[in-house]
Amino acid sequence: MALRRPGGSDVVVMRPGEGEYFGEIELLRGSTNVASVRAISEAPVEVVMLDRQTFIDLLAESDATRDAFNMIVDKRLAENARRRKAGQP
């Protein structure tokens, strides 16, 4: 995942590995996305895209899964806040 810098260049902020995912903050909190995602040719890529309502409906089927996602969102938001405070992307 990459964020665009004010000058127009991108900075890589995450290279998801096998089993990792992204976008849960936007889906759970209803915010807009802030990063772009691009596949690289050196590795296979599988993508599943869910709209917000489908994601919410799936989480409604499992309290444990919903709670786990909420904990992950809180952790990532805290990490993002620490990075911004430190001047990192």
PDB file of N, CA, C and O in Angstrom:
ATOM      1  N   MET A   1       0.849  -1.157   0.000  1.00  0.00           N
ATOM      2  CA  MET A   1       0.000   0.000   0.000  1.00  0.00           C
ATOM      3  C   MET A   1       0.894   1.218   0.000  1.00  0.00           C
ATOM      4  O   MET A   1       1.968   1.215   0.602  1.00  0.00           O
ATOM      5  N   ALA A   2       0.451   2.250  -0.672  1.00  0.00           N
ATOM      6  CA  ALA A   2       1.263   3.450  -0.797  1.00  0.00           C
ATOM      7  C   ALA A   2       0.420   4.688  -0.533  1.00  0.00           C
ATOM      8  O   ALA A   2      -0.762   4.742  -0.873  1.00  0.00           O
ATOM      9  N   LEU A   3       1.050   5.670   0.074  1.00  0.00           N
ATOM     10  CA  LEU A   3       0.431   6.975   0.277  1.00  0.00           C
ATOM     11  C   LEU A   3       1.118   7.977  -0.638  1.00  0.00           C
ATOM     12  O   LEU A   3       2.333   7.923  -0.827  1.00  0.00           O
ATOM     13  N   ARG A   4       0.346   8.881  -1.199  1.00  0.00           N
ATOM     14  CA  ARG A   4       0.905   9.911  -2.069  1.00  0.00           C
ATOM     15  C   ARG A   4       1.415  11.061  -1.208  1.00  0.00           C
ATOM     16  O   ARG A   4       0.696  11.568  -0.347  1.00  0.00           O
ATOM     17  N   ARG A   5       2.660  11.468  -1.447  1.00  0.00           N
ATOM     18  CA  ARG A   5       3.258  12.607  -0.756  1.00  0.00           C
ATOM     19  C   ARG A   5       2.814  13.899  -1.432  1.00  0.00           C
ATOM     20  O   ARG A   5       2.391  13.883  -2.588  1.00  0.00           O
ATOM     21  N   PRO A   6       2.908  15.014  -0.718  1.00  0.00           N
ATOM     22  CA  PRO A   6       2.500  16.294  -1.307  1.00  0.00           C
ATOM     23  C   PRO A   6       3.177  16.607  -2.640  1.00  0.00           C
ATOM     24  O   PRO A   6       2.554  17.226  -3.503  1.00  0.00           O
ATOM     25  N   GLY A   7       4.412  16.204  -2.832  1.00  0.00           N
ATOM     26  CA  GLY A   7       5.109  16.467  -4.086  1.00  0.00           C
ATOM     27  C   GLY A   7       4.710  15.545  -5.220  1.00  0.00           C
ATOM     28  O   GLY A   7       5.178  15.712  -6.346  1.00  0.00           O
ATOM     29  N   GLY A   8       3.853  14.573  -4.941  1.00  0.00           N
ATOM     30  CA  GLY A   8       3.386  13.674  -5.981  1.00  0.00           C
ATOM     31  C   GLY A   8       4.000  12.290  -5.956  1.00  0.00           C
ATOM     32  O   GLY A   8       3.473  11.384  -6.601  1.00  0.00           O
ATOM     33  N   SER A   9       5.101  12.090  -5.231  1.00  0.00           N
ATOM     34  CA  SER A   9       5.704  10.759  -5.159  1.00  0.00           C
ATOM     35  C   SER A   9       4.957   9.906  -4.132  1.00  0.00           C
ATOM     36  O   SER A   9       4.262  10.424  -3.258  1.00  0.00           O
ATOM     37  N   ASP A  10       5.115   8.605  -4.259  1.00  0.00           N
ATOM     38  CA  ASP A  10       4.471   7.672  -3.335  1.00  0.00           C
ATOM     39  C   ASP A  10       5.478   7.143  -2.331  1.00  0.00           C
ATOM     40  O   ASP A  10       6.669   7.037  -2.625  1.00  0.00           O
ATOM     41  N   VAL A  11       4.989   6.812  -1.142  1.00  0.00           N
ATOM     42  CA  VAL A  11       5.794   6.136  -0.141  1.00  0.00           C
ATOM     43  C   VAL A  11       5.061   4.849   0.246  1.00  0.00           C
ATOM     44  O   VAL A  11       3.876   4.869   0.581  1.00  0.00           O
ATOM     45  N   VAL A  12       5.788   3.735   0.194  1.00  0.00           N
ATOM     46  CA  VAL A  12       5.200   2.437   0.548  1.00  0.00           C
ATOM     47  C   VAL A  12       5.047   2.375   2.057  1.00  0.00           C
ATOM     48  O   VAL A  12       6.011   2.587   2.794  1.00  0.00           O
ATOM     49  N   VAL A  13       3.832   2.083   2.519  1.00  0.00           N
ATOM     50  CA  VAL A  13       3.579   2.020   3.953  1.00  0.00           C
ATOM     51  C   VAL A  13       3.265   0.602   4.431  1.00  0.00           C
ATOM     52  O   VAL A  13       3.278   0.331   5.632  1.00  0.00           O
ATOM     53  N   MET A  14       2.983  -0.298   3.492  1.00  0.00           N
ATOM     54  CA  MET A  14       2.669  -1.669   3.887  1.00  0.00           C
ATOM     55  C   MET A  14       2.862  -2.587   2.694  1.00  0.00           C
ATOM     56  O   MET A  14       2.481  -2.256   1.571  1.00  0.00           O
ATOM     57  N   ARG A  15       3.453  -3.734   2.947  1.00  0.00           N
ATOM     58  CA  ARG A  15       3.544  -4.787   1.940  1.00  0.00           C
ATOM     59  C   ARG A  15       2.859  -6.011   2.537  1.00  0.00           C
ATOM     60  O   ARG A  15       3.488  -6.825   3.212  1.00  0.00           O
ATOM     61  N   PRO A  16       1.559  -6.125   2.275  1.00  0.00           N
ATOM     62  CA  PRO A  16       0.830  -7.250   2.869  1.00  0.00           C
ATOM     63  C   PRO A  16       1.405  -8.590   2.426  1.00  0.00           C
ATOM     64  O   PRO A  16       1.756  -8.774   1.260  1.00  0.00           O
ATOM     65  N   GLY A  17       1.494  -9.499   3.348  1.00  0.00           N
ATOM     66  CA  GLY A  17       1.948 -10.853   3.054  1.00  0.00           C
ATOM     67  C   GLY A  17       0.770 -11.800   2.992  1.00  0.00           C
ATOM     68  O   GLY A  17      -0.387 -11.385   3.053  1.00  0.00           O
ATOM     69  N   GLU A  18       1.074 -13.050   2.873  1.00  0.00           N
ATOM     70  CA  GLU A  18       0.039 -14.075   2.786  1.00  0.00           C
ATOM     71  C   GLU A  18      -0.876 -13.996   4.001  1.00  0.00           C
ATOM     72  O   GLU A  18      -0.411 -13.964   5.140  1.00  0.00           O
ATOM     73  N   GLY A  19      -2.173 -13.965   3.749  1.00  0.00           N
ATOM     74  CA  GLY A  19      -3.157 -13.945   4.825  1.00  0.00           C
ATOM     75  C   GLY A  19      -3.417 -12.570   5.413  1.00  0.00           C
ATOM     76  O   GLY A  19      -4.277 -12.432   6.282  1.00  0.00           O
ATOM     77  N   GLU A  20      -2.697 -11.549   4.963  1.00  0.00           N
ATOM     78  CA  GLU A  20      -2.914 -10.202   5.484  1.00  0.00           C
ATOM     79  C   GLU A  20      -3.951  -9.480   4.635  1.00  0.00           C
ATOM     80  O   GLU A  20      -4.215  -9.865   3.496  1.00  0.00           O
ATOM     81  N   TYR A  21      -4.516  -8.460   5.184  1.00  0.00           N
ATOM     82  CA  TYR A  21      -5.582  -7.736   4.518  1.00  0.00           C
ATOM     83  C   TYR A  21      -5.485  -6.260   4.856  1.00  0.00           C
ATOM     84  O   TYR A  21      -4.686  -5.850   5.698  1.00  0.00           O
ATOM     85  N   PHE A  22      -6.312  -5.469   4.185  1.00  0.00           N
ATOM     86  CA  PHE A  22      -6.334  -4.027   4.422  1.00  0.00           C
ATOM     87  C   PHE A  22      -7.741  -3.526   4.114  1.00  0.00           C
ATOM     88  O   PHE A  22      -8.539  -4.230   3.496  1.00  0.00           O
ATOM     89  N   GLY A  23      -8.032  -2.327   4.543  1.00  0.00           N
ATOM     90  CA  GLY A  23      -9.306  -1.689   4.245  1.00  0.00           C
ATOM     91  C   GLY A  23     -10.365  -1.825   5.315  1.00  0.00           C
ATOM     92  O   GLY A  23     -11.464  -1.290   5.171  1.00  0.00           O
ATOM     93  N   GLU A  24     -10.050  -2.538   6.392  1.00  0.00           N
ATOM     94  CA  GLU A  24     -11.061  -2.766   7.427  1.00  0.00           C
ATOM     95  C   GLU A  24     -11.431  -1.484   8.163  1.00  0.00           C
ATOM     96  O   GLU A  24     -12.564  -1.345   8.626  1.00  0.00           O
ATOM     97  N   ILE A  25     -10.503  -0.553   8.279  1.00  0.00           N
ATOM     98  CA  ILE A  25     -10.815   0.701   8.976  1.00  0.00           C
ATOM     99  C   ILE A  25     -11.913   1.446   8.228  1.00  0.00           C
ATOM    100  O   ILE A  25     -12.889   1.894   8.830  1.00  0.00           O
ATOM    101  N   GLU A  26     -11.750   1.578   6.917  1.00  0.00           N
ATOM    102  CA  GLU A  26     -12.741   2.281   6.121  1.00  0.00           C
ATOM    103  C   GLU A  26     -14.094   1.577   6.166  1.00  0.00           C
ATOM    104  O   GLU A  26     -15.136   2.225   6.252  1.00  0.00           O
ATOM    105  N   LEU A  27     -14.070   0.235   6.106  1.00  0.00           N
ATOM    106  CA  LEU A  27     -15.322  -0.515   6.118  1.00  0.00           C
ATOM    107  C   LEU A  27     -16.040  -0.414   7.457  1.00  0.00           C
ATOM    108  O   LEU A  27     -17.262  -0.274   7.492  1.00  0.00           O
ATOM    109  N   LEU A  28     -15.299  -0.482   8.555  1.00  0.00           N
ATOM    110  CA  LEU A  28     -15.925  -0.432   9.875  1.00  0.00           C
ATOM    111  C   LEU A  28     -16.287   0.980  10.313  1.00  0.00           C
ATOM    112  O   LEU A  28     -17.315   1.187  10.957  1.00  0.00           O
ATOM    113  N   ARG A  29     -15.456   1.940   9.968  1.00  0.00           N
ATOM    114  CA  ARG A  29     -15.676   3.301  10.449  1.00  0.00           C
ATOM    115  C   ARG A  29     -16.333   4.212   9.416  1.00  0.00           C
ATOM    116  O   ARG A  29     -16.686   5.351   9.724  1.00  0.00           O
ATOM    117  N   GLY A  30     -16.495   3.719   8.205  1.00  0.00           N
ATOM    118  CA  GLY A  30     -17.167   4.501   7.179  1.00  0.00           C
ATOM    119  C   GLY A  30     -16.361   5.658   6.635  1.00  0.00           C
ATOM    120  O   GLY A  30     -16.927   6.576   6.042  1.00  0.00           O
ATOM    121  N   SER A  31     -15.055   5.636   6.822  1.00  0.00           N
ATOM    122  CA  SER A  31     -14.219   6.721   6.316  1.00  0.00           C
ATOM    123  C   SER A  31     -13.787   6.424   4.883  1.00  0.00           C
ATOM    124  O   SER A  31     -14.001   5.323   4.375  1.00  0.00           O
ATOM    125  N   THR A  32     -13.182   7.408   4.242  1.00  0.00           N
ATOM    126  CA  THR A  32     -12.690   7.202   2.886  1.00  0.00           C
ATOM    127  C   THR A  32     -11.294   6.606   2.948  1.00  0.00           C
ATOM    128  O   THR A  32     -10.584   6.752   3.943  1.00  0.00           O
ATOM    129  N   ASN A  33     -10.913   5.934   1.870  1.00  0.00           N
ATOM    130  CA  ASN A  33      -9.590   5.330   1.850  1.00  0.00           C
ATOM    131  C   ASN A  33      -8.524   6.403   1.665  1.00  0.00           C
ATOM    132  O   ASN A  33      -8.771   7.449   1.066  1.00  0.00           O
ATOM    133  N   VAL A  34      -7.341   6.123   2.188  1.00  0.00           N
ATOM    134  CA  VAL A  34      -6.242   7.086   2.118  1.00  0.00           C
ATOM    135  C   VAL A  34      -5.028   6.521   1.402  1.00  0.00           C
ATOM    136  O   VAL A  34      -4.040   7.228   1.208  1.00  0.00           O
ATOM    137  N   ALA A  35      -5.089   5.269   1.011  1.00  0.00           N
ATOM    138  CA  ALA A  35      -3.931   4.621   0.389  1.00  0.00           C
ATOM    139  C   ALA A  35      -4.328   3.991  -0.932  1.00  0.00           C
ATOM    140  O   ALA A  35      -5.496   3.691  -1.180  1.00  0.00           O
ATOM    141  N   SER A  36      -3.332   3.803  -1.764  1.00  0.00           N
ATOM    142  CA  SER A  36      -3.511   3.092  -3.030  1.00  0.00           C
ATOM    143  C   SER A  36      -2.835   1.736  -2.912  1.00  0.00           C
ATOM    144  O   SER A  36      -1.874   1.571  -2.162  1.00  0.00           O
ATOM    145  N   VAL A  37      -3.343   0.780  -3.655  1.00  0.00           N
ATOM    146  CA  VAL A  37      -2.792  -0.566  -3.612  1.00  0.00           C
ATOM    147  C   VAL A  37      -2.412  -0.968  -5.031  1.00  0.00           C
ATOM    148  O   VAL A  37      -3.181  -0.792  -5.976  1.00  0.00           O
ATOM    149  N   ARG A  38      -1.201  -1.515  -5.153  1.00  0.00           N
ATOM    150  CA  ARG A  38      -0.742  -1.999  -6.447  1.00  0.00           C
ATOM    151  C   ARG A  38      -0.116  -3.376  -6.262  1.00  0.00           C
ATOM    152  O   ARG A  38       0.556  -3.637  -5.264  1.00  0.00           O
ATOM    153  N   ALA A  39      -0.343  -4.242  -7.227  1.00  0.00           N
ATOM    154  CA  ALA A  39       0.279  -5.561  -7.208  1.00  0.00           C
ATOM    155  C   ALA A  39       1.661  -5.456  -7.835  1.00  0.00           C
ATOM    156  O   ALA A  39       1.904  -4.609  -8.695  1.00  0.00           O
ATOM    157  N   ILE A  40       2.568  -6.331  -7.391  1.00  0.00           N
ATOM    158  CA  ILE A  40       3.900  -6.387  -7.990  1.00  0.00           C
ATOM    159  C   ILE A  40       4.017  -7.676  -8.778  1.00  0.00           C
ATOM    160  O   ILE A  40       3.328  -8.654  -8.486  1.00  0.00           O
ATOM    161  N   SER A  41       4.871  -7.680  -9.754  1.00  0.00           N
ATOM    162  CA  SER A  41       4.978  -8.843 -10.627  1.00  0.00           C
ATOM    163  C   SER A  41       5.751 -10.003  -9.988  1.00  0.00           C
ATOM    164  O   SER A  41       5.717 -11.118 -10.508  1.00  0.00           O
ATOM    165  N   GLU A  42       6.437  -9.763  -8.881  1.00  0.00           N
ATOM    166  CA  GLU A  42       7.269 -10.799  -8.264  1.00  0.00           C
ATOM    167  C   GLU A  42       6.492 -11.800  -7.415  1.00  0.00           C
ATOM    168  O   GLU A  42       7.062 -12.786  -6.949  1.00  0.00           O
ATOM    169  N   ALA A  43       5.199 -11.557  -7.210  1.00  0.00           N
ATOM    170  CA  ALA A  43       4.438 -12.442  -6.335  1.00  0.00           C
ATOM    171  C   ALA A  43       3.009 -12.587  -6.844  1.00  0.00           C
ATOM    172  O   ALA A  43       2.453 -11.651  -7.418  1.00  0.00           O
ATOM    173  N   PRO A  44       2.414 -13.762  -6.632  1.00  0.00           N
ATOM    174  CA  PRO A  44       1.016 -13.925  -7.033  1.00  0.00           C
ATOM    175  C   PRO A  44       0.111 -13.086  -6.128  1.00  0.00           C
ATOM    176  O   PRO A  44       0.440 -12.830  -4.969  1.00  0.00           O
ATOM    177  N   VAL A  45      -1.016 -12.670  -6.667  1.00  0.00           N
ATOM    178  CA  VAL A  45      -1.942 -11.837  -5.911  1.00  0.00           C
ATOM    179  C   VAL A  45      -3.354 -12.394  -6.042  1.00  0.00           C
ATOM    180  O   VAL A  45      -3.810 -12.719  -7.138  1.00  0.00           O
ATOM    181  N   GLU A  46      -4.031 -12.498  -4.913  1.00  0.00           N
ATOM    182  CA  GLU A  46      -5.449 -12.831  -4.892  1.00  0.00           C
ATOM    183  C   GLU A  46      -6.148 -11.714  -4.158  1.00  0.00           C
ATOM    184  O   GLU A  46      -5.707 -11.296  -3.088  1.00  0.00           O
ATOM    185  N   VAL A  47      -7.232 -11.226  -4.722  1.00  0.00           N
ATOM    186  CA  VAL A  47      -7.938 -10.097  -4.129  1.00  0.00           C
ATOM    187  C   VAL A  47      -9.411 -10.441  -3.980  1.00  0.00           C
ATOM    188  O   VAL A  47     -10.030 -11.008  -4.881  1.00  0.00           O
ATOM    189  N   VAL A  48      -9.955 -10.089  -2.830  1.00  0.00           N
ATOM    190  CA  VAL A  48     -11.386 -10.182  -2.589  1.00  0.00           C
ATOM    191  C   VAL A  48     -11.835  -8.789  -2.175  1.00  0.00           C
ATOM    192  O   VAL A  48     -11.247  -8.179  -1.282  1.00  0.00           O
ATOM    193  N   MET A  49     -12.856  -8.300  -2.813  1.00  0.00           N
ATOM    194  CA  MET A  49     -13.352  -6.975  -2.492  1.00  0.00           C
ATOM    195  C   MET A  49     -14.787  -7.095  -1.990  1.00  0.00           C
ATOM    196  O   MET A  49     -15.626  -7.737  -2.621  1.00  0.00           O
ATOM    197  N   LEU A  50     -15.054  -6.471  -0.853  1.00  0.00           N
ATOM    198  CA  LEU A  50     -16.400  -6.470  -0.292  1.00  0.00           C
ATOM    199  C   LEU A  50     -16.877  -5.030  -0.161  1.00  0.00           C
ATOM    200  O   LEU A  50     -16.111  -4.148   0.228  1.00  0.00           O
ATOM    201  N   ASP A  51     -18.131  -4.800  -0.484  1.00  0.00           N
ATOM    202  CA  ASP A  51     -18.677  -3.481  -0.201  1.00  0.00           C
ATOM    203  C   ASP A  51     -18.959  -3.404   1.303  1.00  0.00           C
ATOM    204  O   ASP A  51     -19.005  -4.425   1.989  1.00  0.00           O
ATOM    205  N   ARG A  52     -19.143  -2.198   1.794  1.00  0.00           N
ATOM    206  CA  ARG A  52     -19.284  -1.990   3.240  1.00  0.00           C
ATOM    207  C   ARG A  52     -20.447  -2.791   3.815  1.00  0.00           C
ATOM    208  O   ARG A  52     -20.288  -3.428   4.857  1.00  0.00           O
ATOM    209  N   GLN A  53     -21.609  -2.779   3.168  1.00  0.00           N
ATOM    210  CA  GLN A  53     -22.773  -3.467   3.713  1.00  0.00           C
ATOM    211  C   GLN A  53     -22.554  -4.973   3.810  1.00  0.00           C
ATOM    212  O   GLN A  53     -22.952  -5.588   4.799  1.00  0.00           O
ATOM    213  N   THR A  54     -21.937  -5.570   2.814  1.00  0.00           N
ATOM    214  CA  THR A  54     -21.648  -7.002   2.856  1.00  0.00           C
ATOM    215  C   THR A  54     -20.702  -7.320   4.002  1.00  0.00           C
ATOM    216  O   THR A  54     -20.897  -8.302   4.718  1.00  0.00           O
ATOM    217  N   PHE A  55     -19.669  -6.486   4.181  1.00  0.00           N
ATOM    218  CA  PHE A  55     -18.719  -6.685   5.271  1.00  0.00           C
ATOM    219  C   PHE A  55     -19.434  -6.599   6.626  1.00  0.00           C
ATOM    220  O   PHE A  55     -19.236  -7.455   7.488  1.00  0.00           O
ATOM    221  N   ILE A  56     -20.258  -5.575   6.812  1.00  0.00           N
ATOM    222  CA  ILE A  56     -21.001  -5.406   8.070  1.00  0.00           C
ATOM    223  C   ILE A  56     -21.933  -6.594   8.297  1.00  0.00           C
ATOM    224  O   ILE A  56     -22.033  -7.101   9.414  1.00  0.00           O
ATOM    225  N   ASP A  57     -22.614  -7.038   7.238  1.00  0.00           N
ATOM    226  CA  ASP A  57     -23.510  -8.196   7.363  1.00  0.00           C
ATOM    227  C   ASP A  57     -22.748  -9.448   7.791  1.00  0.00           C
ATOM    228  O   ASP A  57     -23.227 -10.202   8.639  1.00  0.00           O
ATOM    229  N   LEU A  58     -21.574  -9.676   7.220  1.00  0.00           N
ATOM    230  CA  LEU A  58     -20.762 -10.834   7.612  1.00  0.00           C
ATOM    231  C   LEU A  58     -20.330 -10.748   9.069  1.00  0.00           C
ATOM    232  O   LEU A  58     -20.370 -11.744   9.791  1.00  0.00           O
ATOM    233  N   LEU A  59     -19.920  -9.569   9.500  1.00  0.00           N
ATOM    234  CA  LEU A  59     -19.506  -9.404  10.897  1.00  0.00           C
ATOM    235  C   LEU A  59     -20.674  -9.586  11.859  1.00  0.00           C
ATOM    236  O   LEU A  59     -20.480 -10.025  12.992  1.00  0.00           O
ATOM    237  N   ALA A  60     -21.876  -9.253  11.419  1.00  0.00           N
ATOM    238  CA  ALA A  60     -23.053  -9.406  12.273  1.00  0.00           C
ATOM    239  C   ALA A  60     -23.330 -10.870  12.589  1.00  0.00           C
ATOM    240  O   ALA A  60     -24.028 -11.182  13.554  1.00  0.00           O
ATOM    241  N   GLU A  61     -22.786 -11.760  11.779  1.00  0.00           N
ATOM    242  CA  GLU A  61     -22.997 -13.197  11.995  1.00  0.00           C
ATOM    243  C   GLU A  61     -22.094 -13.773  13.073  1.00  0.00           C
ATOM    244  O   GLU A  61     -22.305 -14.901  13.517  1.00  0.00           O
ATOM    245  N   SER A  62     -21.080 -13.007  13.505  1.00  0.00           N
ATOM    246  CA  SER A  62     -20.137 -13.533  14.495  1.00  0.00           C
ATOM    247  C   SER A  62     -19.655 -12.424  15.416  1.00  0.00           C
ATOM    248  O   SER A  62     -18.904 -11.542  14.999  1.00  0.00           O
ATOM    249  N   ASP A  63     -20.087 -12.473  16.662  1.00  0.00           N
ATOM    250  CA  ASP A  63     -19.632 -11.471  17.634  1.00  0.00           C
ATOM    251  C   ASP A  63     -18.118 -11.526  17.815  1.00  0.00           C
ATOM    252  O   ASP A  63     -17.461 -10.491  17.931  1.00  0.00           O
ATOM    253  N   ALA A  64     -17.566 -12.745  17.839  1.00  0.00           N
ATOM    254  CA  ALA A  64     -16.120 -12.895  18.051  1.00  0.00           C
ATOM    255  C   ALA A  64     -15.334 -12.271  16.894  1.00  0.00           C
ATOM    256  O   ALA A  64     -14.329 -11.598  17.119  1.00  0.00           O
ATOM    257  N   THR A  65     -15.786 -12.492  15.673  1.00  0.00           N
ATOM    258  CA  THR A  65     -15.096 -11.924  14.511  1.00  0.00           C
ATOM    259  C   THR A  65     -15.219 -10.407  14.504  1.00  0.00           C
ATOM    260  O   THR A  65     -14.238  -9.706  14.258  1.00  0.00           O
ATOM    261  N   ARG A  66     -16.424  -9.894  14.775  1.00  0.00           N
ATOM    262  CA  ARG A  66     -16.623  -8.444  14.835  1.00  0.00           C
ATOM    263  C   ARG A  66     -15.724  -7.828  15.897  1.00  0.00           C
ATOM    264  O   ARG A  66     -15.086  -6.805  15.648  1.00  0.00           O
ATOM    265  N   ASP A  67     -15.664  -8.436  17.074  1.00  0.00           N
ATOM    266  CA  ASP A  67     -14.820  -7.912  18.153  1.00  0.00           C
ATOM    267  C   ASP A  67     -13.344  -7.936  17.761  1.00  0.00           C
ATOM    268  O   ASP A  67     -12.602  -7.000  18.063  1.00  0.00           O
ATOM    269  N   ALA A  68     -12.922  -9.005  17.091  1.00  0.00           N
ATOM    270  CA  ALA A  68     -11.528  -9.116  16.659  1.00  0.00           C
ATOM    271  C   ALA A  68     -11.195  -8.017  15.647  1.00  0.00           C
ATOM    272  O   ALA A  68     -10.138  -7.392  15.744  1.00  0.00           O
ATOM    273  N   PHE A  69     -12.074  -7.777  14.689  1.00  0.00           N
ATOM    274  CA  PHE A  69     -11.830  -6.712  13.716  1.00  0.00           C
ATOM    275  C   PHE A  69     -11.791  -5.348  14.394  1.00  0.00           C
ATOM    276  O   PHE A  69     -10.951  -4.513  14.058  1.00  0.00           O
ATOM    277  N   ASN A  70     -12.690  -5.116  15.342  1.00  0.00           N
ATOM    278  CA  ASN A  70     -12.680  -3.834  16.051  1.00  0.00           C
ATOM    279  C   ASN A  70     -11.379  -3.627  16.819  1.00  0.00           C
ATOM    280  O   ASN A  70     -10.858  -2.513  16.866  1.00  0.00           O
ATOM    281  N   MET A  71     -10.856  -4.687  17.417  1.00  0.00           N
ATOM    282  CA  MET A  71      -9.573  -4.583  18.128  1.00  0.00           C
ATOM    283  C   MET A  71      -8.444  -4.265  17.148  1.00  0.00           C
ATOM    284  O   MET A  71      -7.570  -3.451  17.446  1.00  0.00           O
ATOM    285  N   ILE A  72      -8.463  -4.904  15.989  1.00  0.00           N
ATOM    286  CA  ILE A  72      -7.435  -4.653  14.974  1.00  0.00           C
ATOM    287  C   ILE A  72      -7.516  -3.213  14.491  1.00  0.00           C
ATOM    288  O   ILE A  72      -6.489  -2.552  14.336  1.00  0.00           O
ATOM    289  N   VAL A  73      -8.726  -2.722  14.252  1.00  0.00           N
ATOM    290  CA  VAL A  73      -8.901  -1.332  13.807  1.00  0.00           C
ATOM    291  C   VAL A  73      -8.352  -0.372  14.851  1.00  0.00           C
ATOM    292  O   VAL A  73      -7.620   0.558  14.514  1.00  0.00           O
ATOM    293  N   ASP A  74      -8.700  -0.587  16.118  1.00  0.00           N
ATOM    294  CA  ASP A  74      -8.202   0.286  17.184  1.00  0.00           C
ATOM    295  C   ASP A  74      -6.673   0.274  17.240  1.00  0.00           C
ATOM    296  O   ASP A  74      -6.044   1.317  17.416  1.00  0.00           O
ATOM    297  N   LYS A  75      -6.082  -0.914  17.088  1.00  0.00           N
ATOM    298  CA  LYS A  75      -4.623  -1.037  17.109  1.00  0.00           C
ATOM    299  C   LYS A  75      -4.000  -0.293  15.932  1.00  0.00           C
ATOM    300  O   LYS A  75      -3.028   0.441  16.111  1.00  0.00           O
ATOM    301  N   ARG A  76      -4.546  -0.472  14.737  1.00  0.00           N
ATOM    302  CA  ARG A  76      -3.981   0.194  13.551  1.00  0.00           C
ATOM    303  C   ARG A  76      -4.152   1.701  13.620  1.00  0.00           C
ATOM    304  O   ARG A  76      -3.257   2.441  13.212  1.00  0.00           O
ATOM    305  N   LEU A  77      -5.283   2.168  14.129  1.00  0.00           N
ATOM    306  CA  LEU A  77      -5.473   3.618  14.273  1.00  0.00           C
ATOM    307  C   LEU A  77      -4.471   4.200  15.257  1.00  0.00           C
ATOM    308  O   LEU A  77      -3.950   5.294  15.041  1.00  0.00           O
ATOM    309  N   ALA A  78      -4.196   3.474  16.339  1.00  0.00           N
ATOM    310  CA  ALA A  78      -3.200   3.934  17.312  1.00  0.00           C
ATOM    311  C   ALA A  78      -1.809   3.955  16.679  1.00  0.00           C
ATOM    312  O   ALA A  78      -1.042   4.893  16.901  1.00  0.00           O
ATOM    313  N   GLU A  79      -1.478   2.923  15.890  1.00  0.00           N
ATOM    314  CA  GLU A  79      -0.188   2.892  15.193  1.00  0.00           C
ATOM    315  C   GLU A  79      -0.069   4.058  14.215  1.00  0.00           C
ATOM    316  O   GLU A  79       0.978   4.700  14.132  1.00  0.00           O
ATOM    317  N   ASN A  80      -1.147   4.330  13.473  1.00  0.00           N
ATOM    318  CA  ASN A  80      -1.144   5.449  12.535  1.00  0.00           C
ATOM    319  C   ASN A  80      -0.918   6.767  13.253  1.00  0.00           C
ATOM    320  O   ASN A  80      -0.157   7.609  12.775  1.00  0.00           O
ATOM    321  N   ALA A  81      -1.569   6.958  14.396  1.00  0.00           N
ATOM    322  CA  ALA A  81      -1.424   8.184  15.176  1.00  0.00           C
ATOM    323  C   ALA A  81       0.025   8.329  15.672  1.00  0.00           C
ATOM    324  O   ALA A  81       0.581   9.427  15.645  1.00  0.00           O
ATOM    325  N   ARG A  82       0.632   7.224  16.124  1.00  0.00           N
ATOM    326  CA  ARG A  82       2.034   7.272  16.583  1.00  0.00           C
ATOM    327  C   ARG A  82       2.963   7.636  15.435  1.00  0.00           C
ATOM    328  O   ARG A  82       3.891   8.424  15.613  1.00  0.00           O
ATOM    329  N   ARG A  83       2.718   7.065  14.249  1.00  0.00           N
ATOM    330  CA  ARG A  83       3.551   7.377  13.093  1.00  0.00           C
ATOM    331  C   ARG A  83       3.432   8.842  12.702  1.00  0.00           C
ATOM    332  O   ARG A  83       4.432   9.506  12.431  1.00  0.00           O
ATOM    333  N   ARG A  84       2.196   9.340  12.673  1.00  0.00           N
ATOM    334  CA  ARG A  84       2.008  10.759  12.314  1.00  0.00           C
ATOM    335  C   ARG A  84       2.715  11.666  13.311  1.00  0.00           C
ATOM    336  O   ARG A  84       3.338  12.657  12.929  1.00  0.00           O
ATOM    337  N   LYS A  85       2.616  11.323  14.576  1.00  0.00           N
ATOM    338  CA  LYS A  85       3.266  12.119  15.623  1.00  0.00           C
ATOM    339  C   LYS A  85       4.775  12.101  15.449  1.00  0.00           C
ATOM    340  O   LYS A  85       5.445  13.093  15.734  1.00  0.00           O
ATOM    341  N   ALA A  86       5.318  10.978  14.984  1.00  0.00           N
ATOM    342  CA  ALA A  86       6.757  10.848  14.779  1.00  0.00           C
ATOM    343  C   ALA A  86       7.191  11.373  13.407  1.00  0.00           C
ATOM    344  O   ALA A  86       8.376  11.356  13.074  1.00  0.00           O
ATOM    345  N   GLY A  87       6.217  11.840  12.614  1.00  0.00           N
ATOM    346  CA  GLY A  87       6.539  12.370  11.286  1.00  0.00           C
ATOM    347  C   GLY A  87       6.778  11.305  10.236  1.00  0.00           C
ATOM    348  O   GLY A  87       7.398  11.568   9.206  1.00  0.00           O
ATOM    349  N   GLN A  88       6.289  10.107  10.493  1.00  0.00           N
ATOM    350  CA  GLN A  88       6.430   9.001   9.538  1.00  0.00           C
ATOM    351  C   GLN A  88       5.123   8.838   8.768  1.00  0.00           C
ATOM    352  O   GLN A  88       4.064   9.240   9.249  1.00  0.00           O
ATOM    353  N   PRO A  89       5.194   8.246   7.565  1.00  0.00           N
ATOM    354  CA  PRO A  89       3.961   7.983   6.799  1.00  0.00           C
ATOM    355  C   PRO A  89       3.151   6.875   7.416  1.00  0.00           C
ATOM    356  O   PRO A  89       2.088   6.526   6.902  1.00  0.00           O
TER     357      PRO A  89
END
